[in-house]
Structure formats: structure tokens, C-alpha cells
Amino acid sequence: MELNKFILAIITVEPAKVSGCGAPVFFADSREEQDRIALYLARITEGVIHDLENGVYILVKH
């Protein structure tokens, strides 16, 4: 079995909506900071940003 897709990071402005996960969590103070963190991490890791539309972004390696 080979794992091809996985969550690299979680970026949120809503800390209460994220808990008990195996991926690193980055907390942002604003949507602008969240966007910037997600963009930088996506560039560094070559991951893809997915907006869950609840104040949480996940960065996924496809």
C-alpha cells in the first residue's frame, strides 16, 4: 500500500475548529495572514491549498 495523498499542514484563523490532528497547525491572526502563510507553505512544499470555507485551509500533497 502506498500513500499518495496526505495533509501537509493546516492553516486557520479559527483555532477552536482544529484539534487532534497529525499535521502541523499554523494559527493566523487574520485572513490576509492566513492567505500569506498558505501561499508560502504551498510554494515551499509544492502542495495544493484547499479552502474548507470555515476559516480553515488545508495544504495537501497530491
SERO-4910 file (N, C-alpha, C, O; in steps of 0.05 Angstrom, whole numbers):
BEGIN
 pado doro    nc1    nc2    nc3   cac1   cac2   cac3    cc1    cc2    cc3    oc1    oc2    oc3
  Met    A     17    -23      0      0      0      0     18     25      0     37     27     16
  Glu    A     12     43    -17     27     68    -20     10     92    -14    -13     94    -25
  Leu    A     19    110      2      5    134      9     12    156    -11     35    165    -10
  Asn    A     -6    164    -28      0    184    -48    -11    212    -41      1    232    -51
  Lys    A    -32    214    -26    -43    240    -19    -44    242     12    -53    224     25
  Phe    A    -35    265     22    -36    269     50    -36    299     57    -27    315     41
  Ile    A    -45    305     81    -46    333     90    -19    341    101     -8    328    119
  Leu    A     -7    362     90     19    372     98     16    391    122     33    391    140
  Ala    A     -5    408    122     -8    428    142    -36    438    143    -52    435    124
  Ile    A    -44    450    165    -70    463    169    -64    492    176    -48    497    194
  Ile    A    -78    511    163    -74    539    169   -102    550    176   -121    547    161
  Thr    A   -104    562    200   -131    570    209   -131    597    223   -111    606    234
  Val    A   -154    610    221   -159    634    237   -180    627    259   -188    644    275
  Glu    A   -188    602    259   -208    592    278   -196    568    294   -202    545    288
  Pro    A   -179    573    314   -165    552    328   -184    531    341   -177    508    343
  Ala    A   -208    539    348   -227    520    361   -237    499    341   -247    478    350
  Lys    A   -233    503    315   -243    484    295   -222    463    288   -228    446    271
  Val    A   -199    464    300   -177    445    293   -167    433    319   -159    447    338
  Ser    A   -167    406    320   -155    393    343   -149    364    336   -161    352    318
  Gly    A   -130    352    351   -124    324    349   -116    314    322   -125    293    313
  Cys    A   -100    329    308    -92    321    281    -62    314    280    -47    322    299
  Gly    A    -54    300    259    -26    293    257     -9    312    240     15    308    238
  Ala    A    -22    332    229     -8    352    213     -2    377    229    -16    383    248
  Pro    A     19    391    222     25    417    236      3    437    231     -9    438    210
  Val    A     -3    452    252    -24    472    251    -12    499    254      4    504    273
  Phe    A    -18    518    235     -9    545    236    -33    563    242    -53    562    228
  Phe    A    -30    580    263    -52    598    271    -46    626    260    -24    636    264
  Ala    A    -65    637    246    -62    664    235    -81    683    249   -102    675    259
  Asp    A    -73    708    251    -89    728    264   -110    740    246   -130    752    256
  Ser    A   -107    738    220   -126    749    201   -127    732    176   -110    715    172
  Arg    A   -147    737    159   -149    722    133   -125    729    115   -116    711    101
  Glu    A   -116    754    116    -93    761    100    -68    746    108    -53    736     91
  Glu    A    -64    744    134    -41    728    144    -44    699    137    -25    685    129
  Gln    A    -68    688    139    -74    661    132    -68    655    103    -55    635     96
  Asp    A    -76    673     85    -71    670     57    -40    670     51    -31    654     36
  Arg    A    -26    688     65      3    691     61     17    665     70     35    655     56
  Ile    A     10    656     94     23    632    105     17    608     86     36    593     80
  Ala    A     -8    605     78    -15    583     60      0    584     34     10    564     24
  Leu    A      2    608     22     17    611     -3     46    604      0     57    589    -17
  Tyr    A     59    614     21     87    608     25     92    578     29    110    566     18
  Leu    A     75    566     46     78    537     51     73    521     26     87    501     21
  Ala    A     54    529      9     49    515    -16     73    516    -34     80    497    -47
  Arg    A     85    539    -36    109    543    -53    132    525    -43    146    512    -59
  Ile    A    136    525    -17    158    510     -5    155    480     -8    173    466    -15
  Thr    A    130    471     -4    125    442     -3    114    431    -30    111    407    -33
  Glu    A    109    449    -49     96    441    -74     69    428    -69     61    410    -84
  Gly    A     55    437    -48     29    427    -41      7    444    -54     12    464    -66
  Val    A    -18    435    -50    -41    449    -61    -59    458    -37    -64    443    -19
  Ile    A    -67    483    -38    -84    495    -17   -113    489    -23   -123    493    -45
  His    A   -127    480     -2   -156    476     -4   -170    492     18   -163    489     41
  Asp    A   -189    508     10   -204    525     30   -228    509     38   -245    503     21
  Leu    A   -231    503     64   -254    488     74   -277    507     79   -299    498     87
  Glu    A   -274    533     74   -294    553     76   -306    556    104   -329    564    108
  Asn    A   -290    549    124   -299    553    152   -277    565    169   -276    562    193
  Gly    A   -259    580    155   -236    592    169   -212    574    170   -192    580    184
  Val    A   -213    551    156   -191    532    156   -182    525    128   -199    520    110
  Tyr    A   -156    526    123   -144    517     98   -129    492    104   -117    489    126
  Ile    A   -128    473     86   -110    450     88    -91    451     64    -99    458     42
  Leu    A    -67    443     69    -47    441     48    -42    412     43    -34    397     61
  Val    A    -48    403     19    -47    374     12    -26    369     -9    -22    385    -28
  Lys    A    -13    346     -6      6    336    -26     -9    316    -43    -18    296    -32
  His    A    -12    321    -69    -26    303    -87     -7    286   -102    -15    269   -118
***
